[in-house]
Amino acid sequence: MKSILSVGMDVHKNSFSLCAYDGYTGEIVSESTFASDVKLVIKFIEALKSRYENDVEIKCGYEAGCLGYSLYKLLTARGVDCVILAPTTMQVSAKNKMVKNDRMDALNIAKNLASGSYKTVYIPDEEDVEIKEYIRMIHDFKKELQRVKQEICAFVLRHGYQYDGKSKWTIRYMNWIRELEMSEIQRETLNEYIAEMENLNDKIDRFMNRINEIYQSERYHEKVSKLRCFKGIETFAAMTIQVETADFERFPNAKAYASYTGLTTGEHSSGDKNNRIGITKQGNTVIRKTLVECAQALAKGNVYAKKSQRLKSRQKGMDVNIIVYADKATERLKKKYQKLIERNVPRNKAIVAIARELACFIWGMETGNIH
């Protein structure tokens, strides 16, 4: 009978820790720690095969982390059976919580591989990965822009200036900033902040133009156009959701997709006590944050307010069933948000509830379940 070995790999930038585990006997067959080189992993696997005279099946796995899909692709290209484990789905023993090191982590991964107590990370194709990296870069630049804006606000406030208008970062607000009376060095400091902000704005505008070009491609246009029919979902948000998800069909239902976004509520119950806690935040962080931002835009305005011209423009030329589905979703979510606010539910919780249900509507749109 062929032996089946599970090789858990705790991988880091500079080192790999491997543990070969026999799930049938519970024996640790081999362990090793070496530099982060795929050739050494292959050498470790070949040594195991030689030990069992090739009468063995070997399955490797590592947790999703800093190496992304690179190690997986290198190993599978060499004929190695490899998976990437989603960390939040793995079982962790009480001992592993008390004593944590690379060796124990590799053993825990191997045990999960042997028992099947994990879910694999979806591996998108190369083009989706490339676009995903580009979109995540834009998110990073947006965070940097937000940081610079906060620095400007803090600098102005520290020197005793307070804006009396309602909205910041308007033309009026920027004119007010530029006209403040300051010493020469203070003005120079503030101007450097403003220059950095404008530079980031120009870069982000350039990135957004590139995203619009990618959106027009045959690969993304139809799917992203459907998402743009929802109020609150502009092109960049729709591209983010589409590329980060890649394949909506891999989720059996809307609830599974909402769970993937980490927007479903957790539970901490025992005996007769049933306690619901906050959202799990287990899943794709980028999609979760994007959905929350979309929900904030969707919740604005009256429930029965007329469609904006921007939304009408995005829906132009789309199938009538898709438009009806998107409009019904918007009306339902707005009503739900209003009811939650009337029940004195905190606004942030109400927005998250809307985002969770929006995820379900998005799944329905992308899988054709719109009836």
Buried (B, 14 or more C-beta within 10 A) or exposed (E): EEBBBBBBBBBEEEEBBBBBBBBEEEEBBBBBEBEBEBEBBBEBBEEBBEBBEEEBEBBBBBBBBEBEBEBBBBBBEEEBEBBBBBBBEBEBEEEBEEEEEBBBBBBBBBBBBBEEEBEEBBBBEEBBBEBBEBBBEBBEBBEBBEEBBEBBBEBBEEEEEEBEEEEBEEEEBBEBBEEBEBEEEBEEBBEEBBEBBEEBBEBBEEBBEEBEEBBEEEEBEEBBBBBBBBBBBBBBBBBBBBBBBBEBEEBEEBBEBBBBBBBBEEEEEEEEEEEEEEBBEBBBEBBBBBBBBBBBBBBEEEEEEEBEEEBEEBBEEBEEEBBEBBBEBBEBBBEBBBEBEEEEBEEEEBBBBBBBBBBBBBBBBBBEBBE
